[in-house]
Amino acid sequence: MSCPLCSSAAKEALVAKGIPILDCTDCGHRFYNVNATPFAPAEIYNDAYFDGGGAGYSDYRADRQLLVERGRMYARKLERFTSPGRILDVGAACGYILKGFVDEGWEGIGLEPNASMAAFAADDVGVAVRTGTLEETEIDGKFDLVSMIQVAAHFYDPAAAFARARGLLAENGLLLIETWDRASFSARILGKHWHEYSPPSVVHWFTPKGLTDFLSHNGFERIAGGRPSKWISGGHARSLLKYRLGERKILDLIPSWIKIPYPAEDLFWALFRKR
């Protein structure tokens, strides 16, 4: 398979859980060959992804307050660059992060391939989330912000998704991305055992430089970025550890209600302005 960003040839970089992970020989982008198996977002990110553990979540709804606060945090970061306007939150799940933005004065919609999550957003959270993917769903109007919090790594076709986001942005609109950093210390030390090598739910692994280089050649200018702070519930942490380490009785001692800091150096956020 050729690189999904620059179409250059790729070579095998490592094998994680028996699945080959590829590196582009030109731009260096790391990815999973999505053509190796049928890629159906609604099936991969099904209800079990949000409450079945494994590479997904043990109980996504249990992290409601943490996720709402995450949306608020990013909304406050953006105050330096723009006033609240219209947002499209891609991969919105049941709308918690979108709700955080709304609480800070934004308005808009979310987009989510899981129909159950989208329905929950409307019925229980009070925000509008449409069912669909960025690459394929018809969306009317323009947005001042497109947010992709822990989403870019899941795109079937990232080049098409970023191009679509640019087309949906108003003049000088902003693109906010948070994703995993495959050049982080833990990723380099753990190698194929790094917890974010989990295809087919995660299919792309970016670096801050690689993402910036690609977007700077495709109509965006990077204007801010850094390492975000992040907290997850004990239940989510326990699920992730079991996915990597297997069933260990000691992991059952982690209480579900506790808040645990996620290793921030594994993540990066970046803000881009449409040129």
Rosetta silent file (secondary structure, phi, psi, omega in degrees, C-alpha in Angstrom):
SEQUENCE: MSCPLCSSAAKEALVAKGIPILDCTDCGHRFYNVNATPFAPAEIYNDAYFDGGGAGYSDYRADRQLLVERGRMYARKLERFTSPGRILDVGAACGYILKGFVDEGWEGIGLEPNASMAAFAADDVGVAVRTGTLEETEIDGKFDLVSMIQVAAHFYDPAAAFARARGLLAENGLLLIETWDRASFSARILGKHWHEYSPPSVVHWFTPKGLTDFLSHNGFERIAGGRPSKWISGGHARSLLKYRLGERKILDLIPSWIKIPYPAEDLFWALFRKR
SCORE:     score description
SCORE:     0.000 S_00000001
   1 L     0.000  139.094  177.218    0.000    0.000    0.000 S_00000001
   2 L   -82.561  163.602 -177.386    1.243    3.511   -0.788 S_00000001
   3 L   -62.133  131.449 -179.545    1.369    6.275    1.817 S_00000001
   4 L   -73.220   -9.552  177.672   -2.111    7.760    2.467 S_00000001
   5 L   -96.817  -48.281 -173.861   -0.580   11.232    2.813 S_00000001
   6 L  -119.612   -1.101  176.895    1.908   11.536   -0.055 S_00000001
   7 L    68.978   13.284  176.354    1.290    8.342   -2.117 S_00000001
   8 L   -79.156  171.373  179.464    4.950    7.256   -1.897 S_00000001
   9 L   -68.225  157.998 -179.571    6.033    3.673   -1.347 S_00000001
  10 E  -130.219  157.098  177.307    5.951    2.177    2.149 S_00000001
  11 E  -134.288  157.301 -179.431    7.913   -0.477    4.003 S_00000001
  12 E   -68.355  130.035  179.068    7.218   -2.541    7.101 S_00000001
  13 E  -101.622  -38.226 -179.311    8.365   -0.783   10.279 S_00000001
  14 E  -166.869  170.200  176.501    7.166   -3.220   12.962 S_00000001
  15 E  -122.886  119.397 -178.991    4.568   -5.854   13.757 S_00000001
  16 E  -115.066  123.055 -178.033    2.140   -5.091   16.591 S_00000001
  17 L    51.411   38.663  177.294   -0.174   -7.837   17.835 S_00000001
  18 L    80.452    5.859 -176.128    0.578   -9.768   14.651 S_00000001
  19 E  -114.236  126.677  178.887   -0.325   -6.852   12.349 S_00000001
  20 E   -67.363  134.462  173.704    2.268   -5.135   10.110 S_00000001
  21 E  -111.077  133.923 -171.090    2.688   -1.397   10.645 S_00000001
  22 E  -110.059  151.450  172.043    4.149    0.530    7.689 S_00000001
  23 E  -118.827  136.802  173.826    6.353    3.613    7.286 S_00000001
  24 E   -68.754  134.813 -179.162    6.352    5.868    4.245 S_00000001
  25 L   -77.978   -9.242 -179.817    9.804    5.869    2.624 S_00000001
  26 L  -107.107  -68.210 -175.207    9.424    9.566    1.724 S_00000001
  27 L   -85.952  -13.508  176.850    7.471   11.577    4.324 S_00000001
  28 L    84.512    3.610 -179.632    7.903    9.043    7.139 S_00000001
  29 L   -62.045  139.301  179.890    4.199    8.765    8.013 S_00000001
  30 E  -106.743  135.179 -173.929    3.376    5.574    9.949 S_00000001
  31 E  -158.396  164.992  174.107    0.141    3.757    9.219 S_00000001
  32 E  -102.406  140.446 -179.973   -1.757    0.480    9.061 S_00000001
  33 L   -71.561   95.435 -176.940   -2.823   -0.867    5.676 S_00000001
  34 H   -66.783  -16.397  178.321   -6.553   -0.274    5.914 S_00000001
  35 H   -80.193   -6.022 -179.282   -7.027   -2.197    2.663 S_00000001
  36 H   -69.790  -29.752  177.891   -5.847   -5.384    4.374 S_00000001
  37 L  -138.192  156.617  177.091   -9.290   -5.851    5.923 S_00000001
  38 L   -57.647  133.234 -177.767  -12.696   -4.303    5.225 S_00000001
  39 L  -111.331  103.524 -179.984  -12.807   -0.885    6.916 S_00000001
  40 L  -123.286  100.787 -174.892  -16.294   -0.007    8.120 S_00000001
  41 H   -52.829  -41.356 -178.428  -16.211    2.780   10.731 S_00000001
  42 H   -63.997  -27.156  178.472  -19.698    2.054   12.079 S_00000001
  43 H   -85.916  -40.119  179.874  -18.633   -1.555   12.749 S_00000001
  44 H   -67.798  -44.074 -179.874  -15.152   -0.830   14.132 S_00000001
  45 L  -100.454   54.765 -178.564  -16.410    1.963   16.403 S_00000001
  46 L   -82.457 -172.496 -177.577  -19.528    0.056   17.414 S_00000001
  47 H   -60.620  -35.416 -179.806  -21.186    0.010   20.824 S_00000001
  48 H   -65.949  -27.313  177.363  -18.611   -2.462   22.147 S_00000001
  49 H   -63.099  -32.071 -175.901  -15.838    0.009   21.294 S_00000001
  50 H   -93.648  -13.954  179.348  -17.373    2.435   23.778 S_00000001
  51 H  -145.516   13.580 -178.149  -18.210    0.006   26.580 S_00000001
  52 L  -106.705    2.610 -179.713  -16.491   -3.307   25.872 S_00000001
  53 L    77.990 -148.946 -178.384  -12.936   -2.507   26.955 S_00000001
  54 L    66.120 -135.888 -179.682   -9.992   -3.715   24.889 S_00000001
  55 L   -76.337   -7.606  178.845   -8.542   -1.080   22.585 S_00000001
  56 L  -100.028 -128.211 -175.791  -11.625    1.094   23.152 S_00000001
  57 L  -121.459  146.672  174.962  -13.349    2.133   26.371 S_00000001
  58 L   -78.979  -32.830  177.588  -14.685    0.126   29.274 S_00000001
  59 L  -163.504   87.533 -175.420  -17.434    2.717   29.866 S_00000001
  60 H   -57.136  -40.173 -176.121  -17.147    5.903   27.805 S_00000001
  61 H   -66.578  -23.378  179.353  -20.106    7.559   29.534 S_00000001
  62 H   -66.998  -20.464 -179.642  -18.438    7.158   32.936 S_00000001
  63 H   -94.859   20.825 -174.294  -15.835    9.743   31.848 S_00000001
  64 H   -50.932  -55.918 -173.591  -18.500   12.365   31.115 S_00000001
  65 H   -64.768  -37.982  178.154  -17.232   15.092   33.435 S_00000001
  66 H   -62.760  -39.728 -177.600  -13.594   14.570   32.450 S_00000001
  67 H   -75.492  -37.868  175.113  -14.485   14.854   28.747 S_00000001
  68 H   -60.981  -44.188  179.089  -16.733   17.896   29.167 S_00000001
  69 H   -64.642  -30.287  177.241  -13.914   19.617   31.033 S_00000001
  70 H   -65.409  -41.656  175.347  -11.554   18.661   28.210 S_00000001
  71 H   -61.988  -42.062  177.880  -13.763   20.519   25.763 S_00000001
  72 H   -62.358  -41.547 -179.762  -13.811   23.523   28.066 S_00000001
  73 H   -58.740  -46.525 -179.092  -10.021   23.419   28.362 S_00000001
  74 H   -68.770  -36.789  177.346   -9.544   23.569   24.605 S_00000001
  75 H   -60.323  -38.876  178.966  -12.175   26.285   24.241 S_00000001
  76 H   -70.512  -34.423  175.849  -10.220   28.382   26.738 S_00000001
  77 H   -61.271  -35.877 -175.979   -6.967   27.746   24.860 S_00000001
  78 H   -76.279  -10.444 -178.116   -8.568   29.132   21.702 S_00000001
  79 H   -60.408  -25.330  178.026   -9.529   32.420   23.363 S_00000001
  80 H   -69.636  -20.679 -169.038   -6.104   33.799   22.364 S_00000001
  81 L  -116.330  -22.332 -175.861   -6.862   33.248   18.692 S_00000001
  82 L  -161.538  161.734  170.909  -10.591   33.638   18.114 S_00000001
  83 L   -90.154  156.500  177.584  -13.962   34.401   19.645 S_00000001
  84 L   -55.858  138.388  179.956  -16.507   31.593   20.049 S_00000001
  85 L  -145.444 -136.989 -177.578  -18.275   30.825   16.790 S_00000001
  86 E  -100.556  128.424 -175.943  -19.570   27.766   14.939 S_00000001
  87 E  -117.099  143.133  165.628  -17.827   24.438   15.584 S_00000001
  88 E  -115.107  113.679 -179.961  -17.848   21.066   13.867 S_00000001
  89 E   -98.616  109.683 -175.429  -16.587   18.432   16.312 S_00000001
  90 E   -86.177  135.424 -176.389  -15.454   15.377   14.332 S_00000001
  91 L    68.474   47.480 -169.253  -15.674   12.000   16.076 S_00000001
  92 L   -75.503  -11.177 -174.414  -17.901   13.530   18.723 S_00000001
  93 L    52.684 -127.807 -178.449  -19.050   10.228   20.312 S_00000001
  94 L   -96.667   21.070  165.793  -21.931   11.214   22.607 S_00000001
  95 L    88.466   13.253 -176.331  -21.052   14.883   22.553 S_00000001
  96 H   -66.917  -46.824  179.663  -19.196   15.441   25.820 S_00000001
  97 H   -66.005  -40.740  175.481  -16.289   17.418   24.355 S_00000001
  98 H   -58.446  -40.880  178.378  -18.717   19.365   22.167 S_00000001
  99 H   -60.006  -38.171  177.446  -20.726   20.134   25.310 S_00000001
 100 H   -61.815  -41.378  176.623  -17.583   21.619   26.868 S_00000001
 101 H   -64.678  -42.879  179.783  -17.204   23.973   23.900 S_00000001
 102 H   -60.982  -40.725  178.402  -20.897   24.900   24.078 S_00000001
 103 H   -60.213  -25.601 -178.921  -20.502   25.713   27.761 S_00000001
 104 L   -97.911   12.448  172.081  -17.781   28.204   26.756 S_00000001
 105 L   107.275   -3.515  179.173  -19.963   29.980   24.210 S_00000001
 106 L   -81.922  161.806  171.723  -19.556   27.968   21.007 S_00000001
 107 E  -137.069  157.462  179.413  -22.416   26.588   18.926 S_00000001
 108 E   151.625 -155.253 -173.962  -22.464   23.926   16.246 S_00000001
 109 E  -136.592  164.105  172.573  -22.693   20.214   15.647 S_00000001
 110 E  -113.331  165.848  178.890  -20.792   16.984   16.080 S_00000001
 111 E  -134.945  128.365 -172.424  -20.196   14.131   13.662 S_00000001
 112 E  -150.227  129.192 -179.090  -19.976   10.510   14.824 S_00000001
 113 L   -71.149  -20.291 -178.230  -20.142    7.145   12.953 S_00000001
 114 L   -88.264  115.170 -175.566  -21.808    5.361   15.903 S_00000001
 115 H   -64.590  -35.423 -179.976  -25.567    5.933   15.750 S_00000001
 116 H   -64.876  -42.162  178.645  -26.128    5.042   19.416 S_00000001
 117 H   -64.285  -43.572 -179.455  -23.598    7.626   20.559 S_00000001
 118 H   -62.232  -41.388  178.935  -25.107   10.288   18.300 S_00000001
 119 H   -65.884  -40.031  178.808  -28.615    9.592   19.626 S_00000001
 120 H   -61.906  -38.405  179.987  -27.384    9.738   23.235 S_00000001
 121 H   -58.292  -43.455 -178.726  -25.835   13.158   22.540 S_00000001
 122 H   -73.431  -43.511 -171.979  -29.206   14.571   21.524 S_00000001
 123 H   -78.507  -36.102 -171.367  -31.340   12.796   24.132 S_00000001
 124 H  -116.135  -23.017 -177.452  -29.140   13.002   27.232 S_00000001
 125 H  -104.269  -27.162  176.988  -26.432   15.617   26.633 S_00000001
 126 L    83.760   25.314  175.697  -28.433   18.177   24.712 S_00000001
 127 L  -123.701  156.684 -176.363  -26.060   18.732   21.802 S_00000001
 128 L   -91.376  115.462  176.489  -26.568   18.001   18.105 S_00000001
 129 E  -126.032  122.850  178.981  -24.455   15.116   16.792 S_00000001
 130 E   -91.646  150.384  177.704  -25.082   13.712   13.332 S_00000001
 131 E   -86.468  126.555  177.944  -24.355   10.112   12.359 S_00000001
 132 L   153.257  179.589  178.359  -21.659    9.778    9.690 S_00000001
 133 L  -114.440  155.639 -179.165  -18.016   10.245    8.782 S_00000001
 134 L   -62.069  -37.667 -175.468  -16.207   13.405    7.721 S_00000001
 135 L   -68.044  -25.570 -168.594  -15.107   11.854    4.447 S_00000001
 136 L  -123.026  -18.761 -172.785  -18.624   10.915    3.301 S_00000001
 137 L   -83.579  134.790  175.219  -21.338   12.918    5.118 S_00000001
 138 L   -75.294  128.577 -178.165  -22.973   15.932    3.468 S_00000001
 139 L  -133.111  129.672 -178.352  -22.685   18.971    5.761 S_00000001
 140 L   -92.451  150.388  172.410  -24.163   22.392    5.066 S_00000001
 141 L    85.315  178.955  179.706  -22.616   25.735    5.904 S_00000001
 142 L  -116.169  158.914 -177.290  -19.211   26.891    7.076 S_00000001
 143 E  -126.994  149.702  175.264  -17.515   26.593   10.437 S_00000001
 144 E   -84.677  -19.927 -178.774  -15.115   28.774   12.402 S_00000001
 145 E  -148.411  132.226  165.810  -13.536   25.700   13.985 S_00000001
 146 E  -112.696  121.057 -179.224  -13.194   22.032   13.085 S_00000001
 147 E  -108.210  138.704  179.030  -12.025   20.016   16.093 S_00000001
 148 E  -132.910   80.489 -178.407  -10.482   16.545   15.914 S_00000001
 149 E   -91.319  110.678 -177.157   -9.779   15.434   19.485 S_00000001
 150 L    58.256   45.018 -176.277   -8.313   11.900   19.356 S_00000001
 151 L  -127.085  -37.884 -174.131   -9.769   11.431   15.860 S_00000001
 152 H   -56.384  -30.889 -179.568   -7.091   11.978   13.180 S_00000001
 153 H   -70.719  -10.708 -176.049   -5.515    8.607   14.009 S_00000001
 154 H  -102.920   -5.186 -174.772   -8.787    6.878   13.050 S_00000001
 155 L   -66.652  137.320  173.204   -9.364    8.283    9.552 S_00000001
 156 L   -66.886  -42.809 -178.840   -9.654    5.818    6.683 S_00000001
 157 L  -132.410   87.931 -174.008   -8.312    8.491    4.314 S_00000001
 158 H   -63.030  -37.279  179.631   -6.610   11.279    6.311 S_00000001
 159 H   -60.963  -43.226  178.866   -5.656   13.356    3.257 S_00000001
 160 H   -67.536  -37.922 -179.265   -9.298   13.426    2.133 S_00000001
 161 H   -65.651  -44.136  179.215  -10.495   14.159    5.672 S_00000001
 162 H   -66.234  -37.784  177.739   -8.150   17.120    6.119 S_00000001
 163 H   -64.601  -40.278  178.311   -9.106   18.459    2.683 S_00000001
 164 H   -64.918  -41.372  178.636  -12.786   18.161    3.585 S_00000001
 165 H   -59.844  -42.856  179.808  -12.175   19.971    6.867 S_00000001
 166 H   -62.437  -40.522  179.833  -10.491   22.822    5.000 S_00000001
 167 H   -65.955  -26.099 -179.252  -13.415   23.066    2.622 S_00000001
 168 H   -87.699  -11.245 -178.429  -15.845   23.338    5.544 S_00000001
 169 E   -83.201  142.098  172.187  -13.892   26.091    7.284 S_00000001
 170 E   -71.186  171.238  177.126  -14.750   29.745    6.868 S_00000001
 171 E   -56.526  131.220 -177.187  -12.042   32.195    5.856 S_00000001
 172 E    64.503   18.506  177.484   -9.291   32.138    8.498 S_00000001
 173 E   -65.791  163.787 -173.661  -11.060   29.232   10.198 S_00000001
 174 E  -114.160  144.376  173.953   -9.201   27.006   12.663 S_00000001
 175 E  -117.438  118.670 -179.651   -8.414   23.294   12.724 S_00000001
 176 E  -108.575  124.881 -178.403   -7.732   21.842   16.185 S_00000001
 177 E  -127.754  132.579  165.790   -6.099   18.408   16.413 S_00000001
 178 E  -123.978  129.947  179.377   -5.114   16.295   19.391 S_00000001
 179 E  -155.025  177.456 -179.131   -3.531   12.930   18.688 S_00000001
 180 E   -79.977  149.381 -179.188   -0.832   10.505   19.808 S_00000001
 181 E  -107.740  106.870 -177.717    2.838   11.214   19.191 S_00000001
 182 L   -73.276   -7.027  175.620    4.650    8.182   17.854 S_00000001
 183 L   -96.213    6.918 -179.495    7.959    9.974   18.456 S_00000001
 184 L   -65.542  162.376 -178.790    7.270   10.248   22.190 S_00000001
 185 H   -59.866  -47.127 -177.907    9.732    8.770   24.658 S_00000001
 186 H   -66.187  -36.396  178.516    7.401    5.974   25.724 S_00000001
 187 H   -64.000  -39.392 -179.466    6.534    5.095   22.111 S_00000001
 188 H   -72.052  -37.758 -178.821   10.224    4.799   21.239 S_00000001
 189 H   -72.232  -43.149 -175.784   11.084    2.803   24.365 S_00000001
 190 H   -80.390  -22.119  178.679    8.109    0.422   24.177 S_00000001
 191 H    57.488 -131.460 -176.125    8.300   -0.081   20.407 S_00000001
 192 H   -64.183  -13.199 -179.927    5.711   -2.557   19.174 S_00000001
 193 H   -91.485    0.225  177.044    4.337   -2.840   22.739 S_00000001
 194 L   -58.037  136.210 -170.476    3.290    0.817   22.867 S_00000001
 195 L   -65.933  -18.061 -178.278   -0.373    0.824   23.861 S_00000001
 196 L   -90.232   -0.426  170.167   -1.474    2.953   20.884 S_00000001
 197 L   -83.335   85.136 -174.462   -0.403    0.396   18.286 S_00000001
 198 L  -140.158   58.503  174.176   -3.893   -1.089   18.164 S_00000001
 199 L   -66.794  152.359    8.189   -5.158   -1.474   14.578 S_00000001
 200 L   -93.263    5.917  178.530   -7.765   -1.527   13.152 S_00000001
 201 L   -74.409  -33.547  172.541   -9.265    0.968   15.644 S_00000001
 202 L  -113.158  126.272 -173.190   -6.128    3.133   15.391 S_00000001
 203 L  -125.733   -5.471  178.274   -4.686    3.282   11.869 S_00000001
 204 E  -137.549  143.074  178.921   -2.368    6.328   11.779 S_00000001
 205 E  -131.568  111.037 -174.508    0.463    7.472   14.023 S_00000001
 206 E   -97.368  167.500  163.819    1.626   11.047   13.551 S_00000001
 207 L  -121.674  157.842  177.470    4.449   13.191   14.875 S_00000001
 208 H   -55.823  -42.618 -179.541    4.057   16.940   15.441 S_00000001
 209 H   -67.019  -45.028 -178.289    6.533   17.656   12.646 S_00000001
 210 H   -62.030  -42.962  179.784    5.006   15.182   10.205 S_00000001
 211 H   -66.270  -43.486 -179.998    1.482   16.507   10.723 S_00000001
 212 H   -63.908  -42.874  179.503    2.627   20.127   10.463 S_00000001
 213 H   -60.439  -44.456 -178.552    4.642   19.450    7.307 S_00000001
 214 H   -64.744  -49.842 -175.767    1.687   17.786    5.617 S_00000001
 215 H   -68.841  -30.321  178.812   -0.883   20.427    6.558 S_00000001
 216 H   -67.832  -22.944  176.330    1.464   23.309    5.736 S_00000001
 217 L   -93.820    3.724 -176.798    1.594   21.999    2.171 S_00000001
 218 L  -134.359   41.711  167.648   -2.179   21.618    2.052 S_00000001
 219 L    90.027   16.017  179.741   -3.592   24.997    2.903 S_00000001
 220 E  -128.689  153.886  174.281   -2.949   25.382    6.625 S_00000001
 221 E  -123.602  126.272  178.557   -0.589   27.377    8.840 S_00000001
 222 E   -75.039  129.450 -177.952    0.323   26.100   12.311 S_00000001
 223 E  -120.828  -11.068  178.939   -0.220   28.823   14.897 S_00000001
 224 E  -166.703  166.711  177.528   -0.019   27.006   18.248 S_00000001
 225 E   171.013  174.487  179.162    0.516   23.633   19.878 S_00000001
 226 E   165.631 -160.577  178.167    1.934   21.746   22.799 S_00000001
 227 L  -106.095  120.018 -178.149    1.429   18.862   25.213 S_00000001
 228 L   -85.201  149.545  168.143   -2.043   18.687   26.752 S_00000001
 229 L   -80.545  148.461 -178.096   -2.806   17.576   30.259 S_00000001
 230 L  -153.843  139.145  175.731   -5.269   14.707   30.358 S_00000001
 231 E  -122.257  143.449  174.792   -7.006   12.615   33.004 S_00000001
 232 E  -128.590  160.567  179.310   -8.798    9.311   32.532 S_00000001
 233 E   -74.874  158.804  176.587  -10.910    7.231   34.885 S_00000001
 234 H   -60.362  -34.811  178.810   -9.520    4.234   36.705 S_00000001
 235 H   -64.022  -41.114  178.358  -11.893    2.021   34.745 S_00000001
 236 H   -67.656  -43.301  178.697  -10.505    3.232   31.429 S_00000001
 237 H   -61.253  -42.997  179.282   -6.914    2.868   32.638 S_00000001
 238 H   -61.329  -41.933  179.908   -7.616   -0.663   33.869 S_00000001
 239 H   -63.824  -43.758  179.672   -9.126   -1.599   30.511 S_00000001
 240 H   -63.695  -41.010 -179.727   -6.139   -0.249   28.556 S_00000001
 241 H   -66.758  -38.573  178.299   -3.665   -2.079   30.788 S_00000001
 242 H   -66.966  -33.529  178.581   -5.551   -5.362   30.431 S_00000001
 243 H   -63.017  -37.931 -178.091   -5.561   -4.928   26.655 S_00000001
 244 H   -87.804  -39.728 -171.372   -1.770   -4.724   26.658 S_00000001
 245 H  -100.385  -12.240 -175.446   -0.821   -6.935   29.616 S_00000001
 246 L    87.381  177.739 -179.388   -3.643   -9.463   29.649 S_00000001
 247 L   -69.037  112.778  175.733   -5.820  -10.382   32.593 S_00000001
 248 L  -125.233  125.962 -175.604   -3.840   -9.632   35.758 S_00000001
 249 H   -58.959  -31.780 -178.032   -5.620   -9.808   39.113 S_00000001
 250 H   -63.922  -27.582  179.762   -3.638   -6.859   40.414 S_00000001
 251 H   -68.394  -25.291  178.731   -5.251   -4.639   37.776 S_00000001
 252 H   -68.641  -12.035  178.960   -8.664   -5.306   39.316 S_00000001
 253 H   -78.494  -12.829  178.728   -7.487   -3.348   42.348 S_00000001
 254 L   -74.143  116.394 -178.759   -7.630   -0.095   40.350 S_00000001
 255 L   -70.827  143.441 -177.546  -10.922    1.564   41.391 S_00000001
 256 L   -65.924  -30.376 -171.992  -13.143    2.748   38.556 S_00000001
 257 L   -81.065  -17.478 -174.853  -13.875    6.113   40.171 S_00000001
 258 L   -69.345  147.594  174.642  -10.293    7.285   40.602 S_00000001
 259 E   -97.739  130.135 -176.415   -8.829    9.897   38.224 S_00000001
 260 E  -122.488  132.102  177.741   -5.451    8.947   36.737 S_00000001
 261 E   -70.060  129.908  175.191   -3.152   11.274   34.774 S_00000001
 262 L   -79.418  141.838 -179.727   -2.578   10.067   31.223 S_00000001
 263 L   -60.711  103.196 -171.669    1.092   10.279   30.128 S_00000001
 264 H   -62.848  -28.925 -177.958    0.981   13.732   28.509 S_00000001
 265 H   -72.124   -9.684  173.228    4.172   13.241   26.520 S_00000001
 266 H   -76.339  -14.464 -173.377    2.354   10.541   24.541 S_00000001
 267 E  -117.962  159.093  165.341    0.049   13.252   23.170 S_00000001
 268 E  -146.081  153.501  172.383    0.295   16.521   21.313 S_00000001
 269 E  -121.590  150.857  179.720   -2.180   19.171   20.254 S_00000001
 270 E  -146.798  141.694  179.902   -1.808   21.559   17.354 S_00000001
 271 E  -117.894  128.059 -177.938   -3.867   24.476   16.083 S_00000001
 272 E  -120.960  144.372  174.926   -3.862   25.389   12.392 S_00000001
 273 E  -107.785  136.511  177.486   -5.348   28.346   10.555 S_00000001
 274 E   -66.116  128.460  176.320   -6.811   27.966    7.076 S_00000001
 275 L   -89.813    0.000    0.000   -4.740   29.896    4.550 S_00000001
